[in-house]
Amino acid sequence: MSRWARLPLSGLVLLALVAAGGCANKTFGTPTAVTTPSSARHFDDPDRLTAKDALGDLTRFNPCSVLDPAGMPAAWHVSIDVPAAYEYCVMSVNTKEGVQAEVQVGRLYQSDHESGESQSRAGGLRVFPSDDTGNACSRDIVFADGIALVVRSWAQKAKDATAMCGISDEVVDPVIDAVAAGRATSLTLPEHSLGAIDPCDVVTTEMATLVRGITAGVRPDRQLSGHSCWWMSDQGTMLEVAFDIGRLPAGDTGETTQGRYTAVTHYADDTASSTCAVVGEHVPFAFGSTTGLIERAGIWVYLKPGEVEAACTAGKQLADELWPELPPL
C-alpha cells in the first residue's frame, strides 16, 4: 500500500496556504500549463524501466514534468499553479459533475508491493491500488527497482470522497505515458538553494524534540527525494520539515522570523490531530516564463486534537532555531 496512506499529507496544508485569507495572504502569477521538453530521455532497457532510468537523479526530478494538463480528460477543468516541484506536483481538478479535487503526483518511496492486485503498463511498470481511507485515494506506479511514484487525489469536500479513485485512475495513464516517453526532466537549482539539502541533515535532535512526544530516540524518516523528513512519536504526535517550491507563504498570521517572512497557519482539528504549519520564504526560483516562484522551508506539527496552539508554539520555536541554519536569502 502507499506509505502515505499512513501519514497526514501536507498537500491540503499547501492548498490552504494559497487560499487562506487575512493580511498575511500574498499571491503572485497565474496558473501555468506544464510544457513538454523537446527531447526525450534515452532508456537502456525501455521494457524494464527503473526509477533512475526513467526519472534521472531522484533529488532533482521535477514531478510536474510528467503531469501534463493537456493529457487529462477534456471534460475536466485543470490547472497547475506551480509547474516545478521537489516532493510532489499539485494539480487542481474540477470535473463536469462539479467535483473538486487536488491531485498530487510524486512522493517517491521504496514500495512494499510484492504481490496482490496490480495492472501492468508500458515499460514494465505496474499500478497498485492503495487502501486509503477518508477523502483520499492513491495509485502507486511501481518501477522495476521497486520504487513507487504516487498519484493521490484529495477531495476538497467530504461528499466527493467516493469520486477520488476514479480521478486517480484517470491521471495514472497520462503520467505513465509521459514517463515511458522519456519526458521526465530534472530541475536546475538556484544559488543558495534548499533543493540540495536534506532536511534530515539540518534539523538537529534538539530542534526535533521541541515537539512534544518527539524524544532523542525518535529517528527521522528520510525520503528518496531528499526534500522532506518525518519524525513520529510512540504517542502519534508528528513533525514534518520539508523544502518545496511555491509562492510567498500565506497563513493566518505573517511576520519576519530570523530575517525571513514566515506565515503561520492554525488548522481546524480532525479526529486524529491538531495541525499547525510554519512556512518561511527562501530564494527566488526561476522556471520558464512562470513568475513569482520561490523556494520555501516548511514545518508541520501534528499534536493531539485540541492542541493546535501548542503545535504552533513548537513550530515557531523550531523555526527560530532552523531558519538561521539555512543558506542565506
C-alpha positions as CSV (number, residue, x, y, z in Angstrom):
1,M,0.0,0.0,0.0
2,S,1.1,3.6,-0.4
3,R,3.1,4.6,2.7
4,W,1.3,8.0,2.5
5,A,-1.9,6.3,3.4
6,R,-0.4,6.0,6.9
7,L,0.5,9.7,7.4
8,P,-1.2,13.0,7.0
9,L,0.0,14.8,3.9
10,S,0.9,18.5,3.8
11,G,-0.8,18.8,0.4
12,L,-4.0,20.1,1.8
13,V,-2.0,22.4,4.0
14,L,-0.2,23.8,1.0
15,L,-3.6,24.3,-0.7
16,A,-4.9,26.1,2.3
17,L,-1.8,28.3,2.4
18,V,-2.6,29.5,-1.1
19,A,-6.3,30.1,-0.3
20,A,-6.0,31.4,3.2
21,G,-7.4,34.8,3.9
22,G,-6.1,37.6,6.1
23,C,-3.4,40.2,5.9
24,A,-0.7,37.6,5.5
25,N,-2.2,36.3,2.3
26,K,0.0,37.2,-0.7
27,T,0.0,35.5,-4.1
28,F,1.6,36.2,-7.4
29,G,1.3,35.0,-11.0
30,T,-1.3,32.9,-12.8
31,P,-1.8,29.1,-13.3
32,T,0.6,27.8,-16.0
33,A,0.4,24.6,-18.0
34,V,3.4,22.3,-17.9
35,T,5.4,22.3,-21.1
36,T,6.7,19.1,-22.7
37,P,10.5,19.1,-23.3
38,S,11.6,18.9,-26.9
39,S,13.9,15.9,-26.4
40,A,13.1,12.6,-24.6
41,R,15.2,10.7,-22.1
42,H,17.0,7.7,-23.5
43,F,16.4,4.3,-21.9
44,D,18.9,1.4,-21.9
45,D,16.0,-1.1,-21.4
46,P,12.7,0.5,-22.3
47,D,10.8,-2.7,-21.3
48,R,12.1,-2.6,-17.8
49,L,12.3,0.9,-16.5
50,T,13.9,1.7,-13.2
51,A,13.2,4.9,-11.4
52,K,16.7,6.2,-12.1
53,D,16.4,5.4,-15.8
54,A,13.0,6.9,-16.1
55,L,13.3,9.9,-13.8
56,G,17.0,10.7,-13.6
57,D,18.5,12.0,-10.4
58,L,15.7,11.5,-7.9
59,T,16.7,14.5,-5.9
60,R,16.4,16.7,-9.0
61,F,13.3,15.1,-10.6
62,N,10.5,17.5,-11.3
63,P,7.3,15.6,-10.9
64,C,5.4,18.3,-12.8
65,S,7.2,17.2,-15.9
66,V,5.1,14.0,-16.1
67,L,1.8,15.7,-15.1
68,D,0.6,17.5,-18.2
69,P,-2.9,19.1,-18.0
70,A,-3.3,18.6,-21.8
71,G,-3.4,14.9,-21.2
72,M,-6.3,15.0,-18.8
73,P,-10.0,14.3,-19.8
74,A,-11.4,17.1,-21.9
75,A,-14.4,17.5,-19.7
76,W,-12.2,18.4,-16.7
77,H,-11.0,21.9,-15.9
78,V,-7.5,21.5,-14.6
79,S,-4.6,23.8,-13.7
80,I,-1.1,23.7,-12.2
81,D,-0.2,26.9,-10.5
82,V,3.3,25.9,-9.6
83,P,4.9,23.9,-12.5
84,A,8.1,22.9,-10.7
85,A,8.2,20.8,-7.5
86,Y,10.6,18.9,-5.3
87,E,8.5,16.3,-3.5
88,Y,5.2,16.3,-5.4
89,C,3.4,18.3,-8.1
90,V,-0.1,19.6,-7.4
91,M,-2.9,19.8,-10.0
92,S,-6.3,21.3,-9.3
93,V,-9.2,19.4,-10.9
94,N,-12.9,20.4,-11.4
95,T,-14.9,17.7,-13.2
96,K,-18.0,18.3,-15.3
97,E,-20.0,17.0,-12.3
98,G,-18.6,19.7,-10.1
99,V,-16.3,17.5,-8.1
100,Q,-13.2,19.5,-6.9
101,A,-10.0,17.7,-6.1
102,E,-6.3,18.3,-5.5
103,V,-4.2,15.7,-7.4
104,Q,-0.7,15.1,-6.1
105,V,2.0,13.3,-8.2
106,G,5.3,12.4,-6.6
107,R,6.2,11.2,-3.1
108,L,8.8,8.6,-4.3
109,Y,9.3,5.8,-1.9
110,Q,10.7,2.2,-1.8
111,S,7.4,0.3,-2.0
112,D,6.5,-2.9,-0.2
113,H,4.3,-4.1,-3.0
114,E,5.4,-7.7,-3.8
115,S,2.1,-9.3,-4.8
116,G,-1.6,-8.6,-4.9
117,E,-3.8,-6.8,-7.2
118,S,-2.0,-4.7,-9.9
119,Q,-2.1,-3.7,-13.5
120,S,0.8,-4.0,-16.0
121,R,1.7,-0.9,-18.0
122,A,4.3,0.1,-20.6
123,G,8.0,-0.1,-19.7
124,G,7.3,-2.9,-17.2
125,L,5.6,-0.6,-14.8
126,R,2.9,-1.8,-12.5
127,V,0.0,0.1,-10.9
128,F,-1.1,-0.9,-7.4
129,P,-4.2,0.5,-5.7
130,S,-3.9,1.7,-2.1
131,D,-6.1,1.2,0.9
132,D,-6.5,4.9,1.6
133,T,-9.4,6.0,3.8
134,G,-11.2,9.3,4.3
135,N,-11.1,11.8,1.5
136,A,-8.2,10.5,-0.5
137,C,-7.4,7.7,-3.0
138,S,-4.0,6.7,-4.3
139,R,-2.5,4.7,-7.1
140,D,1.2,3.6,-6.8
141,I,3.2,3.4,-10.1
142,V,6.0,0.9,-9.3
143,F,9.2,0.8,-11.3
144,A,11.3,-2.3,-11.9
145,D,13.5,-1.5,-9.0
146,G,10.6,-1.3,-6.6
147,I,10.5,2.5,-6.3
148,A,6.9,3.9,-6.4
149,L,5.6,7.2,-7.8
150,V,2.4,8.0,-6.0
151,V,-0.7,9.5,-7.7
152,R,-3.1,10.7,-5.0
153,S,-6.4,12.6,-5.2
154,W,-7.8,14.6,-2.3
155,A,-11.5,15.7,-2.2
156,Q,-12.0,19.3,-1.2
157,K,-15.4,18.3,0.1
158,A,-16.2,15.2,2.0
159,K,-19.2,14.4,-0.1
160,D,-16.9,14.0,-3.2
161,A,-14.6,11.4,-1.5
162,T,-16.1,8.5,-3.5
163,A,-15.0,10.1,-6.7
164,M,-11.3,10.3,-5.8
165,C,-10.3,6.8,-7.0
166,G,-11.9,7.5,-10.4
167,I,-9.9,10.7,-10.7
168,S,-6.6,8.9,-9.7
169,D,-7.3,6.2,-12.3
170,E,-7.8,8.9,-15.0
171,V,-4.5,10.6,-14.1
172,V,-2.3,7.4,-13.8
173,D,-2.2,6.5,-17.5
174,P,-1.2,10.0,-18.8
175,V,1.5,10.1,-16.1
176,I,2.8,6.6,-17.2
177,D,2.6,7.7,-20.9
178,A,4.9,10.7,-20.0
179,V,7.3,8.6,-18.1
180,A,7.5,5.9,-20.8
181,A,8.0,8.5,-23.4
182,G,11.0,9.9,-21.5
183,R,9.5,13.2,-20.7
184,A,10.7,13.4,-17.1
185,T,13.0,16.3,-16.5
186,S,15.5,17.5,-13.9
187,L,15.4,20.8,-12.1
188,T,18.2,23.4,-12.3
189,L,18.7,24.8,-8.8
190,P,19.3,28.5,-7.9
191,E,22.2,29.8,-5.9
192,H,21.9,29.1,-2.2
193,S,19.2,26.5,-3.0
194,L,17.4,24.4,-0.4
195,G,17.0,21.7,-3.2
196,A,20.4,20.3,-2.5
197,I,19.8,19.9,1.3
198,D,18.1,17.1,3.0
199,P,16.0,18.4,6.0
200,C,17.1,15.4,8.0
201,D,20.6,16.7,7.8
202,V,19.9,20.2,9.2
203,V,17.2,19.5,11.8
204,T,19.1,18.6,14.9
205,T,17.8,16.3,17.7
206,E,17.4,19.4,19.9
207,M,15.2,21.0,17.3
208,A,13.0,18.0,16.7
209,T,12.5,17.4,20.4
210,L,10.8,20.8,20.7
211,V,7.7,18.9,19.5
212,R,6.0,17.1,22.4
213,G,6.5,13.4,22.2
214,I,9.5,13.5,19.9
215,T,12.3,12.3,22.0
216,A,16.0,11.9,21.3
217,G,15.4,8.2,20.5
218,V,13.0,9.0,17.6
219,R,14.8,8.6,14.3
220,P,13.9,10.7,11.3
221,D,12.3,9.0,8.3
222,R,14.4,10.0,5.2
223,Q,12.7,10.3,1.8
224,L,14.2,9.2,-1.5
225,S,13.9,12.7,-3.0
226,G,15.7,14.2,0.0
227,H,13.4,17.1,0.3
228,S,11.3,16.2,3.4
229,C,11.8,14.5,6.7
230,W,9.4,12.9,9.2
231,W,9.5,12.2,12.9
232,M,6.8,10.2,14.6
233,S,6.4,9.6,18.3
234,D,5.0,6.5,20.0
235,Q,2.1,8.7,21.1
236,G,1.3,9.5,17.4
237,T,2.5,13.1,17.5
238,M,4.5,14.0,14.4
239,L,6.8,16.6,12.9
240,E,7.5,17.1,9.2
241,V,10.1,19.5,7.8
242,A,10.0,20.0,4.0
243,F,11.6,22.2,1.4
244,D,9.5,23.0,-1.6
245,I,8.8,25.4,-4.5
246,G,5.8,27.6,-4.3
247,R,4.8,31.2,-3.9
248,L,5.3,33.6,-0.9
249,P,3.8,31.7,2.0
250,A,0.4,32.8,3.3
251,G,-1.4,32.0,6.5
252,D,-3.4,33.2,9.5
253,T,-0.5,35.4,10.5
254,G,2.7,36.6,8.9
255,E,5.8,38.1,10.3
256,T,9.6,38.3,9.8
257,T,11.3,35.5,11.8
258,Q,15.1,35.4,11.8
259,G,15.1,37.6,8.7
260,R,12.6,35.5,6.7
261,Y,9.0,36.3,6.0
262,T,7.1,33.5,7.8
263,A,3.4,32.5,7.7
264,V,1.7,30.5,10.5
265,T,-1.5,28.6,9.9
266,H,-3.7,27.0,12.5
267,Y,-5.9,24.2,11.2
268,A,-9.2,23.0,12.5
269,D,-8.9,19.8,14.4
270,D,-9.8,16.5,12.8
271,T,-10.4,13.2,14.7
272,A,-6.7,12.4,14.8
273,S,-4.8,15.6,15.3
274,S,-4.3,19.3,15.6
275,T,-2.1,20.7,12.9
276,C,0.0,23.9,12.6
277,A,2.1,24.9,9.7
278,V,5.0,27.4,9.8
279,V,6.4,28.2,6.4
280,G,9.2,30.6,5.6
281,E,10.4,32.2,2.4
282,H,13.7,31.4,0.7
283,V,15.3,32.4,-2.6
284,P,13.5,33.0,-5.9
285,F,13.2,30.0,-8.2
286,A,13.3,30.7,-12.0
287,F,11.3,28.3,-14.1
288,G,10.5,29.2,-17.7
289,S,8.0,32.0,-18.1
290,T,6.3,31.4,-14.7
291,T,6.8,34.3,-12.3
292,G,6.7,34.7,-8.6
293,L,8.1,31.3,-7.6
294,I,10.3,30.9,-4.6
295,E,11.8,28.1,-2.5
296,R,10.2,27.6,0.9
297,A,11.0,25.9,4.2
298,G,8.0,24.4,5.9
299,I,7.4,23.0,9.4
300,W,4.3,20.9,10.1
301,V,3.5,19.9,13.7
302,Y,0.8,17.3,14.4
303,L,-0.4,17.0,18.0
304,K,-3.5,15.6,19.7
305,P,-6.9,17.2,19.0
306,G,-7.3,20.4,20.9
307,E,-3.6,21.3,20.9
308,V,-3.3,23.5,17.9
309,E,-1.9,26.4,19.9
310,A,0.8,24.1,21.4
311,A,1.6,22.8,17.9
312,C,2.1,26.4,16.6
313,T,4.2,27.3,19.6
314,A,6.5,24.3,18.9
315,G,6.6,25.1,15.2
316,K,7.6,28.7,15.8
317,Q,10.3,27.7,18.3
318,L,11.7,25.3,15.7
319,A,11.7,28.0,13.0
320,D,13.6,30.3,15.3
321,E,16.3,27.6,15.6
322,L,16.2,26.3,12.0
323,W,16.0,29.4,9.8
324,P,19.5,30.7,10.8
325,E,20.9,27.3,9.8
326,L,19.6,27.6,6.2
327,P,21.5,29.1,3.3
328,P,21.2,32.9,3.1
329,L,18.4,34.7,1.2
